[in-house]
Amino acid sequence: MSDHIRNTSPMLASPRCGAKTRTSGACRSPAVHGRKRCRMHGGAKGSGAPRANQNARKHGLFTRDAIAERRRIQALLGEARKLLEEIE
């Protein structure tokens, strides 16, 4: 047996992760230095998407072309409704 005294108070006083676990409780792991989350919940280096991510949502409903097309269709429908109201 050693008579070494552990100094755990700085570790216990460190800020905790703010993530919510599957059991609706708070994560009790210490947060990564300079971040609000622990290494398991997104505080690790390299986690998350890179800034100015060029690969995010390149297809589907959220492309610039699809959004512009929906706006053109909405404008056309608005004009058609006004024309129908004038005719009636």
C-alpha positions in Angstrom: 0.0 0.0 0.0 1.2 3.4 -0.8 0.5 6.5 1.3 0.1 8.6 -1.8 -2.7 11.2 -1.4 -4.8 11.8 -4.5 -5.8 15.3 -5.3 -9.0 14.9 -7.2 -10.6 18.2 -6.3 -9.6 20.1 -9.5 -11.1 17.3 -11.6 -14.3 17.2 -9.6 -14.6 21.0 -9.8 -14.2 21.1 -13.6 -17.3 22.1 -15.7 -19.5 19.2 -16.8 -20.8 18.3 -20.2 -24.2 19.9 -20.9 -25.5 17.0 -23.1 -28.7 15.1 -22.3 -28.3 11.3 -22.1 -30.8 8.7 -23.3 -32.2 8.4 -19.8 -33.1 12.1 -19.8 -30.3 12.9 -17.3 -27.3 15.1 -17.7 -24.0 13.7 -18.8 -21.6 13.7 -15.8 -18.4 13.6 -17.8 -16.0 16.6 -17.6 -16.2 19.0 -20.6 -13.2 19.2 -23.0 -11.1 22.3 -22.2 -12.5 25.3 -24.0 -15.8 23.5 -25.0 -19.1 22.8 -23.4 -19.3 19.1 -24.3 -17.3 16.0 -23.3 -15.3 14.0 -25.8 -18.2 11.6 -26.3 -20.8 14.3 -27.1 -18.9 16.5 -29.6 -16.1 18.1 -27.7 -13.4 16.0 -29.3 -11.0 17.5 -31.8 -12.3 17.0 -35.4 -15.9 16.3 -34.4 -18.6 18.1 -36.3 -18.8 19.4 -39.9 -16.0 21.6 -41.2 -16.6 25.3 -41.6 -18.1 26.2 -45.0 -19.0 22.6 -45.6 -19.4 22.2 -49.4 -20.9 18.7 -49.0 -23.9 19.6 -46.8 -27.3 19.3 -48.5 -26.1 19.4 -52.1 -29.2 17.5 -53.4 -32.9 17.4 -52.7 -35.2 20.1 -51.5 -32.6 22.5 -50.2 -30.4 23.2 -53.3 -30.4 26.8 -54.6 -32.0 25.7 -57.8 -34.9 23.9 -56.1 -35.6 26.9 -53.8 -35.5 29.3 -56.7 -37.9 27.0 -58.7 -40.4 26.9 -55.8 -40.3 30.7 -55.5 -41.0 31.0 -59.2 -43.9 28.6 -59.0 -45.4 30.4 -56.0 -45.1 33.7 -57.8 -46.8 32.2 -60.9 -49.6 30.7 -58.8 -50.1 34.1 -57.1 -50.4 35.8 -60.5 -52.9 33.1 -61.7 -55.1 33.6 -58.5 -55.2 37.4 -59.1 -56.1 36.8 -62.7 -58.9 34.4 -61.8 -60.3 36.9 -59.2 -60.4 39.6 -61.9 -62.2 37.3 -64.3 -64.9 36.4 -61.8 
